[in-house]
Amino acid sequence: MFKIKRKCRPTTILLAIGFSISIMSVLVGISAINDILNSLADANQETPIFTTMQNTGISLALSIYLFSIANCLVVTNYWIVTKRKDMAIRKAFGWSNRNLICAAVSEMAEILFVSLCIGFILIEIFSRMTQGVISIHITPFFLCSSLLFLLFTLMISVIIPVIRILKIHPAEVIS
């Protein structure tokens, strides 16, 4: 119970909500891209894909994704500031920068997994509210693209904590 309470800090909750919104927009966008490509292949039309994507709201989904990633970078910065003391204590007890970075990446991956689950739940809720207008269709293209976006999101969101971890000195805990 203490471990769950320790992981459910306000910054972690904000980070999970921000990531879930970005993941939700990406999942809907990927599903829409898959639908567009399938419908173009079925119709044998020579429609420019970029124009078709703009008309279906994919550019809006990507804009929401980029905006939420920017917000998540801000929250990630605050998240590492709140964990700075813990990181300094770990460094004082002999943890290397590599161990601290691995711990931060694994914690961020956990947050992304929880956010993915929240995103799927939100998509299901919106799908029921809009009678299926906002929905996803799980295909191999959808799964591969989602995995790539999740890895990209993890890589981007870990950049700031890694830089901050490298600058932490164990002497900070003493004061």
N, C-alpha and C positions, 0 to 999 in steps of 0.2 A: 504494500500500500504506500509506503514511504517513497519507493522508487517511482511509482506512477505519479504521486503528488509532486515529486521533485522534477519530473519531466514535463509536467503540465504547468509550466510557468506562463505568465501572460505573453511574453515574447514568443514562446514556442507555439502557443495557440494562435497568435496573430500570423506567424509564419505559416502554420498549417492552413489557415483560412485563405491567406494570399495565394499559396501554392495551389490549393484546391480550385480557386477561381481560375487561375491560369491554366491548370490542367483541364478543367471542364471546357474552357473555350477551345483549347487545342484538340481535345477529343471530338468535340462537335465539328470543328474545322476539318479534321482528318476524315471523319465520316462523310462530310459533305464533299470533299475532294474525291473520295472513293466513289460516291454516287455520281458525281459529274463525269468522272472518267468512264464509269460503266455505261452511263447513258449516252455519252459520245461514241463509245465503241459499238453500242447496240444500234445507234442511229446512223453510223457511218457518215457523220457530218464533219465538215471542215471548219468548225467554229473556233475562233481563237480562244485558247484556254484561259488566258489572262482576263479577257472581257467576261467570259462565262463565270470565272471565279469571283470577279468583282460583283457581278449581279446576284450571286448566291449568298453573299455575306461572309465569305471566307476571309476577305481582307479585314472585315470587322473582327472576326475571331482572332486573327493574327495580331491586330492592333491591341485587342484586350490582353492577349498573351504577353506582348512586349511591355505594355503598361504594368501588368501585374508582376512581371519579372523585375521591372525597375523598382516597384514598391517592395518586392521581396528582398531586393538587394539592400534597401534602406533598413528593413526589419532585420535582415541577417547581420548587418553592421551593428545594430543595437543588441541583437542576440549575443554576439561575441563579446560586446562590451560588458553585458551582464554576467558572462561566464569567464571573464578575464581573471577574476580572483581564483576561481577553481582551476583554471589552466596554469596560473602562476604557482599554486600549491602543488599541482602535479609535477610541474617542472622542478620545483624545489625537492621533491621526493625522487627525482631521477628520471622522470619521463623524458624521452627525447622528442624533438620537434616532429619526427616521423610518427611516433606513437600518438601525439596530440592531434596531428593532422588526420590520422586514420580514425581516431575517436570522433573528431568533428565530422568527417565524411560519413561515417556510419550513422551518427545521430541525424545528420541531414537526410540521409537515405531513408531512415525510419520516418522522418517527418514527411518526406515525399510519398512514401507508401501510404501513410495515413491520409495524406491529402488526395492521393489517387482514389482511395476508398470513398472519401467524402465527395470527391468529384463525381464518381459513378452514382452515388446516392442522389446528389443534386441533379444530375442529368435525368435520372429516373423520375424524380419529383417534377422537374420541368416538362418532361415528356408526358406525364399524366395530366399536368395542368394545361398543356397546349394541344392535347389530343395527338401527340406524336410529331408535331412540327419540329421540335427540338429533340432529336433522338440520335442514337448511334447504331451503326450496324457493324458487328464484330466480324472482320475478315482478316486474312493473313496480312494484307496491306495495312489495315488499321492497327493490328498488333505490332508489326515491325515499325511503323511510323511512330506509334505511341512510345515504344521503347526508346527510339532514337531521341524523341523530344524529352523524355524523362531523363535520359543520360545527359543531354545538352543542358537541361535545367539544373541538374545536380552539379555539373561542371561549372556553370556560371555562378550558381549560388554558393559555391565553396571557395571561390577566388578570394573574396574579402576575408573570410575567417582564416584562410591559410596565411595571408599576408599579415594579419593581426597576430596570429599564433607565433609566427617567426619573430615578431618584435617584443614578445612578452619576456620579462626578466623575472626570475624567482625572487629577487629582492623587493618586488612590489608588495609582496604579502606581508613583509615585516612592518611596513609603515602603517 
